Every structure is written in structure tokens, then in C-alpha cells.
Amino acid sequence: MLLANTGNVADVARLTGFNDVAYFRRVFRKLLGITPAAYKKLYCREHINSQ
């Protein structure tokens, strides 16, 4: 899970082949209905609560 294990959204965008972070955010939101940053916060909170 790159978003959970990577420092920031820009790093994930580059690692997944997106040169434009804003475009990565738009595509991510269109596909998942949530921004990458919000997804990261949600994932981290759920991961911490499940431990």
C-alpha cells in the first residue's frame, strides 16, 4: 500500500508513473471518490484502530 507507506502523495504519484500530481489526484478521486490524502488518513486511522 503505497499511500500508507510513503511520505506523501507526490511521491506516490511519481512512483506510479504520474508526472503531474494534480492529475494523479483527479484520477484517484474519479476512480475512488476520495482524494489520496483523505484515503491515506482513513487507511492509517483504520489500520491503527485494528491493531
C-alpha positions as CSV (number, residue, x, y, z in Angstrom):
1,M,0.0,0.0,0.0
2,L,2.0,2.9,-1.3
3,L,-0.1,5.7,0.2
4,A,0.2,4.2,3.7
5,N,3.9,3.5,3.5
6,T,5.1,6.5,1.5
7,G,5.9,10.0,2.8
8,N,3.5,12.0,0.6
9,V,1.1,11.9,-2.3
10,A,3.6,13.5,-4.7
11,D,6.0,10.5,-4.1
12,V,3.2,8.0,-4.8
13,A,2.2,9.9,-8.0
14,R,5.8,9.7,-9.2
15,L,6.2,6.1,-8.2
16,T,3.1,5.1,-10.1
17,G,4.1,7.0,-13.3
18,F,2.3,10.3,-13.0
19,N,4.4,13.3,-13.8
20,D,1.6,15.7,-12.7
21,V,0.5,15.4,-9.1
22,A,-2.7,17.3,-9.7
23,Y,-3.7,14.9,-12.5
24,F,-2.9,12.0,-10.2
25,R,-5.2,13.4,-7.6
26,R,-8.0,14.0,-10.2
27,V,-7.7,10.4,-11.5
28,F,-7.6,8.9,-8.0
29,R,-10.6,10.9,-6.9
30,K,-12.6,10.0,-10.0
31,L,-11.8,6.3,-9.5
32,L,-12.3,6.0,-5.7
33,G,-14.5,9.0,-4.9
34,I,-12.0,10.3,-2.3
35,T,-8.7,12.3,-2.5
36,P,-5.4,10.5,-2.0
37,A,-4.7,12.4,1.2
38,A,-8.2,11.6,2.6
39,Y,-7.7,8.0,1.7
40,K,-4.3,7.9,3.4
41,K,-5.8,9.4,6.6
42,L,-8.7,7.0,6.5
43,Y,-6.4,4.0,5.9
44,C,-4.0,5.0,8.7
45,R,-6.8,5.5,11.2
46,E,-8.4,2.2,10.4
47,H,-5.0,0.4,10.5
48,I,-4.2,1.9,13.9
49,N,-7.7,1.0,15.2
50,S,-7.5,-2.6,14.0
51,Q,-4.3,-3.3,16.0
